[in-house]
Amino acid sequence: MSDFLPLTLAEFTREIRDGVDSLVIFHRHPDGDAVGSGFALRLLLEAMECRALCACEDEIPERLRFLVGDKQESILPENLPADFLPKQIITVDTASPAQMGRLYALYGDKVDLMIDHHGRGERYADGWIKANASSTGEMIFALSRELLRTGRISVIPDEVDKLLYAAVSSDTGCFRYSNVTHETHICAATLLKDDSFDPAEINRQLFEVKSEKLLLAERLGAERLTRYMDGALSVITFPASLKTKHGFADEHLETLVDIARALEGVQVAVAVRQPTDAPIFRVSMRSNTNFDVAAVCARFGGGGHIKAAGCTLDLPAIATVEQAVEAIVAVISEMMR
């Protein structure tokens, strides 16, 4: 049984230290919630007189750079300043050590606190975990107001509300997903009182703007869509050869699962991507019903939410995309019976 302590918001707030070099880590292949909530926490730590920076195994995707501007040129650990020696490490939106990637080897045993909203994961530090929160952004929103209420900060720093609005909107699909609650709407309504940012433009950037590369990847993915179980399950595969041929980056393949999910009649959607020639496959799953895709991903060492989850297949018995799909379809078929 884990010795790590579950914390309340008040306890988590008290555990954060003032005035020390602090590192904020979020999960690899960062999405809008990770970037928005991570950089919002960084600004809050700076308001607590900390020198704070963010770190991740991967750089911020180009489509999300508009959120952070020139706040930090690179978030790769090797590009952190040589004189930056964090005395406090907090992870954001990172449900398990595996989601940290190579940062876990660097910092895993030094993580002081974790803040996360995923229902399935592996606790690796004392932390505040709220599985019914729509996003980590919603939790950082509550944290920011608690820091203000308790006098830990004197004012909410500029751009925190913008970052948090983007985080919440990103993880709720612009407030369309079933993870949205009345608390989510209260959070958003409060953030919208800050007229320093344009929510319509944020949502346009998050959900409507697509590069030519991304559109091409979606078209090629749609051409590779296969349906199983009388159409209830749709799967898109994207092998390394196709990725290399067109020069796609990982970020160009992030929306493939949404293409599979949008098809009429689909209950469960899966995207299986092969990042390199190595027999390692990254899997994203979405559910349009109450089917628990996090439970499926947990069978392969992953996790997430009931309706949105992921895992990585790195197994001796799985050497091809086709074998990865076969293994996944078998588990989903078994669990849907």
Legacy VTK file of the C-alpha trace (Angstrom):
# vtk DataFile Version 3.0
C-alpha trace
ASCII
DATASET POLYDATA
POINTS 337 float
0.000 0.000 0.000
1.270 3.470 -0.891
2.754 5.600 1.882
1.961 8.774 -0.047
-0.669 10.975 1.530
-3.924 12.111 -0.077
-4.300 15.835 0.547
-7.227 18.224 0.586
-7.037 21.573 -1.203
-6.261 23.322 2.089
-3.548 20.802 2.972
-2.038 20.974 -0.508
-1.937 24.767 -0.298
-0.108 24.637 3.024
2.444 22.162 1.678
3.608 24.500 -1.095
6.756 26.323 -0.034
7.545 29.991 -0.665
10.784 31.408 -2.011
12.511 28.268 -3.300
13.535 27.194 -6.790
10.549 25.186 -8.002
10.037 22.874 -10.957
6.611 22.150 -12.447
6.493 18.898 -14.419
3.654 17.785 -16.669
3.066 14.689 -18.772
4.800 13.908 -22.047
2.968 14.842 -25.260
1.443 17.767 -23.388
-2.114 18.855 -24.164
-3.902 22.115 -23.416
-4.718 21.149 -19.840
-1.115 20.206 -19.037
0.338 23.357 -20.602
-2.326 25.733 -19.279
-2.429 24.417 -15.730
1.340 23.868 -15.580
2.235 27.409 -16.606
-0.544 28.846 -14.429
1.001 27.061 -11.431
4.405 28.395 -12.434
3.064 31.974 -12.336
1.453 31.336 -8.950
4.764 30.023 -7.600
6.510 33.130 -8.910
3.945 35.198 -7.008
5.125 33.266 -3.940
8.646 34.536 -4.625
9.831 31.245 -6.100
12.039 30.989 -9.118
9.889 28.584 -11.120
10.175 26.767 -14.451
8.253 24.063 -16.299
9.662 20.807 -17.661
8.409 17.984 -19.838
9.830 15.154 -21.925
8.465 16.880 -25.034
8.367 20.483 -26.191
5.072 22.356 -26.262
3.264 21.577 -29.547
3.233 24.445 -32.015
-0.553 24.690 -31.830
-0.307 25.491 -28.101
2.629 27.913 -28.200
0.182 30.827 -28.323
-0.660 30.125 -24.684
2.826 30.710 -23.289
4.435 33.127 -25.739
8.038 33.742 -24.725
7.648 32.702 -21.088
10.003 29.753 -21.593
11.773 28.971 -24.838
12.235 25.275 -24.085
10.740 22.949 -21.485
13.119 20.048 -22.106
15.065 19.218 -18.929
18.446 19.504 -20.655
17.635 23.106 -21.560
16.923 24.285 -18.016
19.459 26.842 -16.761
22.583 25.272 -15.273
22.154 27.252 -12.051
18.543 26.136 -11.589
18.548 23.524 -8.822
14.941 22.903 -7.781
14.236 22.485 -4.098
10.528 21.881 -4.752
9.046 19.724 -7.514
5.331 19.586 -8.258
3.736 17.498 -11.004
0.597 18.606 -12.809
-1.919 16.498 -14.756
0.396 13.482 -14.532
-1.373 10.372 -13.251
1.536 7.929 -13.145
5.340 7.783 -13.273
5.197 6.412 -16.819
3.557 9.626 -18.022
6.660 11.568 -17.014
8.778 9.593 -19.475
12.490 10.134 -18.959
11.836 12.870 -16.396
10.889 10.195 -13.883
14.463 8.864 -13.911
15.722 12.412 -13.365
13.234 13.652 -10.774
10.832 10.853 -9.814
12.154 10.273 -6.307
12.336 14.032 -5.716
8.695 14.908 -6.467
7.225 16.696 -3.462
3.602 17.091 -4.557
1.255 15.978 -7.318
-2.016 17.550 -8.451
-4.176 15.561 -10.835
-7.746 14.806 -11.878
-7.425 11.327 -13.412
-9.495 8.525 -11.921
-6.938 5.821 -12.670
-3.235 6.162 -12.072
-0.395 5.420 -9.683
0.275 7.712 -6.763
3.973 8.608 -6.567
3.939 11.593 -4.174
1.735 13.260 -1.604
-0.958 15.034 -3.527
-4.385 16.421 -4.175
-6.289 14.193 -6.605
-9.855 15.051 -7.538
-11.175 12.506 -10.004
-14.477 14.309 -10.554
-12.795 17.548 -11.645
-13.127 18.292 -15.344
-9.457 19.168 -15.655
-6.367 19.978 -13.680
-7.017 23.560 -14.778
-10.200 23.549 -12.717
-8.180 22.401 -9.712
-5.459 25.038 -10.196
-8.277 27.596 -10.396
-9.415 26.521 -6.919
-5.796 26.546 -5.730
-5.243 30.086 -7.017
-8.266 31.367 -5.105
-7.205 29.487 -1.957
-3.717 31.005 -2.152
-5.334 34.429 -2.447
-7.845 33.811 0.339
-5.162 32.635 2.760
-2.809 35.490 1.954
-0.135 33.322 0.377
-0.322 35.638 -2.643
-1.595 39.209 -2.760
-3.045 39.103 -6.280
-3.731 36.575 -9.038
-0.858 37.120 -11.515
-1.553 38.364 -15.009
-2.360 35.612 -17.538
-3.212 32.980 -14.929
-6.917 33.191 -15.745
-6.229 32.990 -19.487
-4.108 29.876 -19.014
-6.699 28.269 -16.750
-9.570 29.008 -19.113
-7.609 27.366 -21.932
-6.811 24.371 -19.715
-10.444 23.829 -18.743
-11.801 24.377 -22.249
-9.192 22.044 -23.729
-9.977 19.100 -21.465
-13.744 19.532 -21.756
-13.795 19.790 -25.544
-14.990 23.398 -25.287
-17.425 22.348 -22.525
-19.007 19.569 -24.641
-17.822 16.470 -22.746
-19.551 14.610 -19.942
-16.797 15.598 -17.471
-18.339 19.088 -17.325
-20.137 19.778 -14.026
-21.797 22.795 -12.443
-18.438 23.483 -10.762
-16.815 23.621 -14.196
-19.280 26.262 -15.357
-18.806 28.277 -12.164
-15.056 28.112 -12.710
-15.401 29.259 -16.327
-17.847 32.013 -15.442
-15.464 33.357 -12.811
-12.541 33.262 -15.221
-14.581 35.132 -17.823
-14.858 38.086 -15.437
-11.234 38.734 -16.369
-11.575 40.776 -19.541
-7.838 40.689 -20.300
-8.215 37.708 -22.645
-10.516 36.748 -25.504
-12.186 33.363 -24.823
-13.504 33.107 -28.387
-9.995 33.447 -29.782
-8.638 30.891 -27.323
-11.289 28.385 -28.394
-10.666 29.141 -32.068
-6.971 28.435 -31.596
-7.659 25.267 -29.603
-10.369 23.695 -31.727
-10.502 25.264 -35.184
-7.024 26.266 -36.336
-5.211 23.387 -38.049
-1.992 23.314 -40.018
-1.819 21.742 -43.469
0.204 18.904 -41.936
-2.506 18.203 -39.380
-5.248 18.196 -42.008
-3.214 15.795 -44.160
-2.641 13.488 -41.179
-6.367 13.449 -40.440
-7.181 12.630 -44.076
-4.656 9.797 -44.190
-5.897 8.525 -40.846
-9.517 8.511 -42.028
-8.455 6.434 -45.012
-7.006 3.853 -42.595
-10.093 3.610 -40.384
-11.453 0.105 -39.771
-14.651 -0.808 -37.929
-15.155 -3.842 -35.704
-17.978 -5.332 -33.673
-20.715 -4.377 -36.139
-19.443 -0.813 -36.252
-19.398 -0.198 -32.493
-15.597 0.006 -32.444
-13.545 2.128 -34.849
-9.761 1.966 -35.075
-7.281 4.174 -36.915
-3.716 2.960 -37.329
-0.721 5.091 -38.227
2.527 3.147 -38.745
5.963 4.696 -38.534
6.494 4.302 -42.290
3.575 6.637 -43.021
4.718 9.110 -40.408
8.226 9.194 -41.857
7.052 9.417 -45.459
5.152 12.659 -44.805
7.438 14.099 -42.133
4.797 14.198 -39.422
5.634 15.088 -35.833
3.808 13.392 -32.967
1.639 16.469 -32.500
0.205 16.048 -36.008
-1.291 12.692 -34.972
-3.015 13.748 -31.753
-6.472 14.246 -33.311
-6.682 10.873 -35.059
-8.759 9.393 -32.267
-11.267 12.236 -32.648
-11.696 11.329 -36.329
-12.428 7.731 -35.329
-14.804 8.875 -32.601
-16.851 11.168 -34.849
-18.159 8.384 -37.074
-21.865 7.736 -36.627
-22.681 4.641 -34.578
-19.271 4.348 -32.962
-19.247 3.573 -29.254
-15.487 3.228 -28.734
-12.740 4.826 -30.826
-9.065 3.905 -30.858
-5.983 5.399 -32.515
-2.821 3.297 -32.627
0.323 5.244 -33.543
3.859 4.002 -34.044
6.221 6.907 -33.258
9.400 5.278 -34.640
10.472 2.074 -36.359
10.747 0.437 -32.947
7.863 -1.935 -32.009
6.377 0.537 -29.546
2.803 1.729 -30.040
0.972 4.626 -28.449
-2.740 4.139 -28.046
-5.463 6.730 -27.475
-9.027 5.662 -26.660
-12.327 7.518 -26.449
-15.784 6.327 -25.476
-19.096 7.751 -26.641
-20.967 5.695 -24.029
-20.321 4.667 -20.439
-17.854 1.999 -21.554
-14.705 2.391 -19.448
-11.734 2.829 -21.793
-9.496 3.569 -18.801
-10.058 -0.008 -17.663
-8.950 -1.232 -21.083
-5.817 0.916 -20.981
-5.096 -0.250 -17.434
-4.750 -3.783 -18.802
-1.771 -2.480 -20.782
-0.271 -0.376 -17.984
-2.021 2.870 -18.917
-4.958 4.772 -17.536
-7.004 7.934 -17.667
-10.717 8.622 -17.481
-13.739 6.447 -18.189
-14.284 8.143 -21.544
-10.732 9.193 -22.442
-7.595 7.184 -21.755
-4.308 6.032 -23.207
-1.500 3.519 -22.931
1.763 2.459 -24.562
2.240 -1.058 -25.912
5.864 -2.166 -25.577
5.582 -5.943 -25.415
7.664 -8.756 -26.965
4.554 -10.364 -28.446
3.517 -7.185 -30.271
5.834 -6.301 -33.139
3.480 -4.688 -35.669
0.620 -2.219 -35.737
-1.675 -5.057 -36.767
-0.704 -7.116 -33.721
-1.259 -4.080 -31.484
-4.755 -3.655 -32.903
-5.469 -7.361 -32.486
-4.536 -7.214 -28.788
-6.619 -4.106 -28.161
-9.674 -5.341 -30.040
-9.528 -8.619 -28.108
-9.644 -6.838 -24.742
-12.397 -4.427 -25.795
-14.462 -7.291 -27.237
-14.072 -9.236 -24.002
-15.078 -6.265 -21.845
-18.035 -5.252 -24.015
-19.677 -8.676 -23.839
LINES 1 338
337 0 1 2 3 4 5 6 7 8 9 10 11 12 13 14 15 16 17 18 19 20 21 22 23 24 25 26 27 28 29 30 31 32 33 34 35 36 37 38 39 40 41 42 43 44 45 46 47 48 49 50 51 52 53 54 55 56 57 58 59 60 61 62 63 64 65 66 67 68 69 70 71 72 73 74 75 76 77 78 79 80 81 82 83 84 85 86 87 88 89 90 91 92 93 94 95 96 97 98 99 100 101 102 103 104 105 106 107 108 109 110 111 112 113 114 115 116 117 118 119 120 121 122 123 124 125 126 127 128 129 130 131 132 133 134 135 136 137 138 139 140 141 142 143 144 145 146 147 148 149 150 151 152 153 154 155 156 157 158 159 160 161 162 163 164 165 166 167 168 169 170 171 172 173 174 175 176 177 178 179 180 181 182 183 184 185 186 187 188 189 190 191 192 193 194 195 196 197 198 199 200 201 202 203 204 205 206 207 208 209 210 211 212 213 214 215 216 217 218 219 220 221 222 223 224 225 226 227 228 229 230 231 232 233 234 235 236 237 238 239 240 241 242 243 244 245 246 247 248 249 250 251 252 253 254 255 256 257 258 259 260 261 262 263 264 265 266 267 268 269 270 271 272 273 274 275 276 277 278 279 280 281 282 283 284 285 286 287 288 289 290 291 292 293 294 295 296 297 298 299 300 301 302 303 304 305 306 307 308 309 310 311 312 313 314 315 316 317 318 319 320 321 322 323 324 325 326 327 328 329 330 331 332 333 334 335 336
